[in-house]
Amino acid sequence: MVGTVYTAKGELDQALEHFKESETIGEEYNHVFLSALSSYSIGGNYLSKGELDQALTYYQKTLAIKETLPFGLTQNTLNNLGIIFINKGELDQGLEYYKRSLAINEASGNQRSIAINLGNIGEAYIAKDDLKSAAECFNRALDIYRNLNNDWGVAEVLYNLVQYFVDDLSSDTTSSYLDEFKEINTRRKDVPIISQKFRLTKAIVLKSSERLTDKMTALSIFQEIADEEVVWYELTVAAMLNLGKLLILELKTTGNEKVLTDVKKIADQLQDIAEKQNSYWLLVETYLLQSKLALMELNVEQALQLLNQTEQLANEKKLSQLIKTISIERDLLTTQLTKWEEIIDKKPSVSERIQLTQLNTLLERMLHREQYHNEKEIMKYAEEARQLVEAWEK
């Protein structure tokens, strides 16, 4: 379909027009496969644009057209439905769709698709904070990719294992992963995504080191990737968030508020990427980050304004789990305005402001795409935030 060409060029609106023309033709001539493929393509278009409800409608329409669709369309549709629900914060439902897709691929013996499913399921378990199940899925996927001699797949899984489990891996395991990744990078040295992913993985390992020199080397690598052309936006975002965490460490250690300007620049760049990629999860979290940075500068009015803007977007895009967290952030700040005025009068240090705003907590959550997915965790977070502000008065 012509729409596929426009999709490859990133011209999503033009692609959508052609996909819908194909859908009309398929319906007029009762061409089941063309109708299914068109619905699937329209769903993918809306998913790429971040229009999750629209994508959901068309993927469900795809499945309804025929019980078993050719060319892997059924399992691909189920997998993408999983992506939608994970991004909406409905983790259990997303995980269910991933597993349905996996079951079909296991029945057909499609090893590469099985590995892709396992990677997605591992990410879902990370979001659910089930690290044991996540590690099992990632390691199963790694074995499959190694057997297939699939460098792309091995690189992806090694990156995930390091970014999520770097603090739990032995030094020998970490070294082994980096050596294997280095060989892949040498073979695929002309592929920017592989190069960025390898350097990012190496920098994550260095960042976890207790040595300041290693952390500074990691900072340089993160900055290098952040400044490069965006080849896959999630890698650029990961580099920026890791860079932000190290800059906050520098800010806390030195008290030099000029560093805060660099963190604000990162937030602005994240906003630009989120808007270009139609990533509403990232945009909502970035607004929340900007709100906390406003609080770091003791600008409570701007922080509250940004929280209101954030909540409005989260409600509009129906990001249910983020809505709860943002609502708590806004309610806390609203009810504690008097206390914040007293805090401002006492001129808290940079280190104290970092603690009060829970800035590191937010960056960590953004980095690992963690969402507070149950009432108990949300209330725990709210209580910690409330106690931090109240403890300042004592």
C-alpha positions in Angstrom: 0.0 0.0 0.0 1.1 3.5 -0.8 0.5 4.4 2.9 3.4 2.2 3.9 5.8 4.4 1.9 4.6 7.5 3.6 4.9 5.8 7.0 8.5 4.9 6.3 9.1 8.6 5.4 7.5 9.7 8.7 4.6 11.4 6.9 1.9 9.9 9.1 -1.0 12.1 8.0 -0.5 11.3 4.3 -0.1 7.6 5.2 -3.4 7.7 7.1 -5.3 9.1 4.1 -4.1 6.2 1.9 -4.7 3.5 4.5 -8.3 4.8 4.8 -8.7 4.7 1.0 -7.6 1.1 1.1 -10.0 0.4 3.9 -12.9 1.8 1.8 -12.0 -0.3 -1.2 -11.7 -3.4 0.9 -15.2 -2.8 2.4 -16.8 -2.0 -1.0 -15.5 -5.2 -2.6 -15.8 -7.3 0.5 -12.1 -8.1 0.3 -11.4 -9.5 3.8 -7.7 -9.4 3.7 -7.4 -5.9 2.4 -9.9 -4.7 5.0 -8.0 -6.4 7.8 -4.6 -5.1 6.5 -6.0 -1.6 6.2 -7.5 -1.6 9.7 -4.2 -3.0 11.1 -2.2 -0.3 9.2 -4.6 2.5 10.5 -4.2 1.2 14.0 -0.5 1.3 13.7 -0.6 4.8 12.3 -2.7 6.0 15.3 -0.4 4.1 17.7 2.6 5.9 16.2 0.8 9.2 16.7 0.0 8.4 20.3 -3.7 8.3 19.7 -4.2 5.2 21.8 -8.0 5.1 21.8 -8.2 5.4 18.0 -5.5 2.7 17.6 -7.4 0.4 20.0 -10.6 0.8 17.9 -8.9 -0.2 14.7 -6.9 -3.1 16.1 -10.1 -4.5 17.7 -11.7 -4.1 14.3 -8.8 -6.0 12.7 -9.3 -9.0 15.0 -13.1 -8.9 14.4 -12.8 -9.2 10.6 -11.6 -12.8 10.7 -10.7 -15.2 13.5 -7.3 -16.1 12.0 -5.6 -13.6 9.8 -2.7 -14.4 7.4 0.9 -13.3 7.5 1.1 -13.1 11.3 -1.5 -10.3 11.5 -3.4 -11.8 14.4 -0.4 -12.2 16.7 1.0 -8.8 15.6 -2.3 -7.1 16.4 -2.5 -8.8 19.8 1.1 -7.7 20.5 0.2 -4.1 19.6 -2.9 -4.1 21.7 -0.6 -5.1 24.5 1.5 -2.0 23.8 -1.6 0.2 23.9 -2.7 -1.1 27.3 0.8 -0.9 28.8 1.0 2.8 27.6 -2.4 3.4 29.1 -1.2 2.1 32.4 -3.5 -1.0 32.3 -0.6 -3.4 32.9 -2.5 -6.6 33.5 -4.6 -6.3 30.3 -1.5 -5.4 28.3 0.3 -8.4 29.7 -2.6 -10.6 28.8 -2.5 -9.5 25.1 1.3 -10.1 25.0 0.8 -13.6 26.3 -1.9 -14.3 23.7 0.4 -13.3 21.0 3.2 -15.4 22.4 0.9 -18.5 22.5 0.2 -18.2 18.8 3.9 -17.7 17.9 4.9 -20.7 20.2 2.3 -22.9 18.4 3.8 -22.0 15.0 7.4 -22.1 16.2 8.3 -18.6 15.0 11.4 -18.1 17.1 12.1 -14.5 16.3 8.5 -13.5 17.1 8.7 -15.5 20.3 11.8 -13.6 21.3 10.0 -10.3 20.5 7.0 -11.3 22.6 9.3 -12.3 25.5 11.1 -8.9 25.4 7.7 -7.1 25.5 6.5 -9.3 28.4 9.7 -8.6 30.2 9.1 -4.9 29.9 5.6 -5.3 31.2 6.9 -7.2 34.3 9.4 -4.4 34.9 6.5 -2.0 34.9 4.7 -4.3 37.4 7.9 -4.4 39.5 8.1 -8.2 39.1 11.9 -8.3 38.4 12.2 -12.1 38.7 9.7 -12.7 35.9 11.2 -9.9 33.8 14.7 -11.4 34.1 13.4 -14.9 33.1 11.7 -13.5 30.0 14.8 -11.4 29.0 17.1 -14.4 29.4 14.8 -16.7 27.4 14.8 -14.1 24.6 18.6 -13.7 24.8 19.1 -17.5 24.3 16.8 -17.4 21.2 18.5 -14.4 19.6 21.9 -16.0 20.2 20.8 -19.3 18.6 19.4 -17.2 15.6 22.7 -15.2 15.4 20.5 -12.1 15.5 22.7 -9.2 16.5 19.9 -6.8 16.7 18.0 -8.9 19.2 21.0 -9.8 21.3 21.9 -6.0 21.5 18.3 -5.1 22.6 18.2 -7.8 25.4 21.7 -7.0 26.7 20.7 -3.3 26.8 17.6 -4.2 28.8 19.4 -6.5 31.2 22.0 -3.9 32.0 19.6 -0.9 32.3 17.2 -2.8 34.6 19.5 -5.1 36.6 22.9 -3.3 36.6 23.0 -3.1 40.4 22.2 -6.9 40.7 24.6 -8.3 38.1 28.0 -9.6 39.2 31.1 -7.8 37.8 31.9 -10.9 35.7 28.4 -11.0 34.2 28.5 -7.3 33.4 32.0 -7.6 31.8 30.8 -10.6 29.7 27.7 -8.7 28.5 29.9 -5.7 27.5 32.4 -7.9 25.7 29.6 -9.6 23.7 28.0 -6.2 22.9 31.4 -4.8 21.9 31.8 -7.6 19.3 28.4 -6.9 17.9 29.2 -3.2 17.7 32.4 -4.0 15.8 30.4 -6.1 13.3 27.7 -3.5 13.0 29.9 -0.4 13.4 28.0 1.4 10.6 24.6 1.1 12.3 23.9 4.1 14.4 21.3 2.4 16.6 23.7 -0.4 17.6 26.5 2.1 18.3 24.3 4.3 20.5 22.9 1.3 22.3 26.3 -0.1 23.0 27.7 3.2 24.3 24.6 3.8 26.4 24.9 0.3 27.9 28.6 1.0 28.7 27.7 4.4 30.3 25.0 2.8 32.5 27.6 0.4 33.9 30.0 3.3 34.5 27.3 5.3 36.1 26.7 2.5 38.7 30.3 2.6 39.7 31.2 4.2 43.1 34.2 5.9 41.5 33.7 9.6 40.5 35.9 9.2 37.4 33.7 6.5 36.1 30.6 8.6 36.7 32.2 11.5 34.9 33.0 9.3 31.9 29.4 8.1 31.9 28.2 11.7 31.9 30.3 12.5 28.8 28.9 9.5 27.0 25.3 10.4 27.9 25.9 14.0 26.8 27.5 12.7 23.5 24.4 10.6 22.7 22.0 13.3 23.7 23.7 15.8 21.3 23.7 13.3 18.4 21.0 13.1 15.7 18.0 11.2 17.0 18.1 7.8 15.3 15.7 6.1 17.8 14.1 8.6 20.2 13.9 6.2 23.2 17.7 5.9 23.2 18.1 9.7 23.1 15.5 10.0 25.9 17.3 7.4 28.0 20.6 9.2 27.5 19.0 12.5 28.6 17.4 11.1 31.7 20.6 9.3 32.7 22.5 12.6 32.1 19.8 14.4 34.2 20.4 12.0 37.1 24.2 12.6 37.1 23.6 16.4 36.9 21.3 16.2 39.9 24.1 14.3 41.7 26.5 17.1 40.7 24.0 19.7 41.8 23.6 18.1 45.2 27.3 17.6 45.7 28.5 21.1 44.6 25.4 23.2 45.3 26.2 25.1 42.0 22.8 26.2 40.8 24.2 26.8 37.3 23.9 23.0 36.9 20.1 23.4 37.3 20.1 25.4 34.0 21.5 22.3 32.3 18.8 20.1 33.8 16.1 22.6 32.6 17.6 22.4 29.1 17.2 18.6 29.2 13.6 19.0 30.2 13.0 21.4 27.3 14.6 18.9 24.9 12.5 16.1 26.2 9.4 18.2 25.6 10.5 18.8 22.0 11.1 15.1 21.4 7.8 14.1 23.1 5.8 16.6 20.9 7.5 15.4 17.7 7.0 11.8 18.5 3.4 12.2 19.8 4.6 10.4 23.0 2.0 11.6 25.5 3.4 9.5 28.3 6.7 11.3 27.9 5.1 14.7 27.5 3.0 14.3 30.7 6.1 13.1 32.6 8.2 16.0 31.2 5.6 18.6 32.3 5.7 17.0 35.7 9.5 17.2 35.6 9.3 20.9 34.6 6.9 21.5 37.5 9.4 20.0 40.0 12.2 22.1 38.5 10.0 25.2 39.1 9.7 24.1 42.7 13.5 23.7 42.8 13.6 27.4 41.9 10.9 28.0 44.6 8.5 29.2 42.0 5.3 27.6 43.5 2.9 29.4 41.2 4.6 28.2 38.0 4.8 24.7 39.5 1.1 24.6 40.2 0.3 26.0 36.7 2.4 23.2 35.1 0.7 20.5 37.2 -2.7 21.8 36.1 -1.5 21.6 32.5 -0.1 18.1 33.1 -3.3 16.8 34.6 -5.4 18.2 31.8 -3.3 16.4 29.2 -3.3 13.1 31.1 -7.1 13.3 31.4 -7.4 14.1 27.7 -5.3 11.1 26.6 -6.8 8.9 29.3 -3.4 7.9 30.9 -5.2 6.5 33.9 -2.3 5.6 36.1 -0.5 8.9 35.6 -3.7 10.8 36.3 -3.7 9.4 39.8 -0.1 10.4 40.5 -0.4 13.9 39.0 -3.7 14.5 40.9 -1.9 13.7 44.1 1.0 16.0 43.2 -1.4 18.9 42.4 -3.5 18.3 45.5 -0.5 18.1 47.8 1.0 21.4 46.4 -2.4 23.1 46.6 -3.0 22.1 50.3 0.6 22.9 51.3 0.9 26.3 49.7 1.2 28.0 53.1 3.9 25.5 54.2 5.8 26.1 50.9 5.7 29.8 51.6 7.3 29.1 55.0 9.9 26.9 53.3 10.8 29.6 50.8 11.2 32.1 53.6 13.8 29.8 55.3 15.8 29.6 52.0 16.4 25.8 51.8 19.7 24.6 50.4 19.9 22.9 47.0 20.3 19.5 48.6 17.2 20.1 50.7 15.2 21.3 47.7 16.1 18.1 45.8 14.8 16.1 48.7 11.6 18.1 49.0 10.7 17.9 45.3 11.6 14.2 45.1 13.3 15.0 41.8 15.5 11.9 41.8 12.4 9.7 42.3 10.7 11.2 39.2 13.8 10.8 37.0 14.2 7.2 38.1 10.5 6.5 37.3 10.8 8.2 33.9 14.0 6.3 33.1 12.5 2.9 33.8 9.0 3.9 32.6 7.6 2.9 36.0 4.0 3.9 36.8 2.3 3.7 40.1 -0.2 1.0 39.1 -2.1 0.3 42.3 -3.7 2.3 45.0 -1.3 1.1 47.7 1.8 2.4 45.9 0.1 5.7 45.0 -0.8 6.3 48.6 2.6 5.4 49.8 4.2 7.9 47.4 1.7 10.6 48.6 2.4 10.0 52.2 6.2 10.2 51.7 5.7 13.5 49.8 3.5 14.9 52.5 5.9 13.9 55.3 8.9 15.5 53.5 7.2 18.9 53.5 5.8 18.6 57.0 9.2 17.5 58.4 10.7 20.7 57.2 8.8 22.7 59.7 10.1 20.7 62.7 
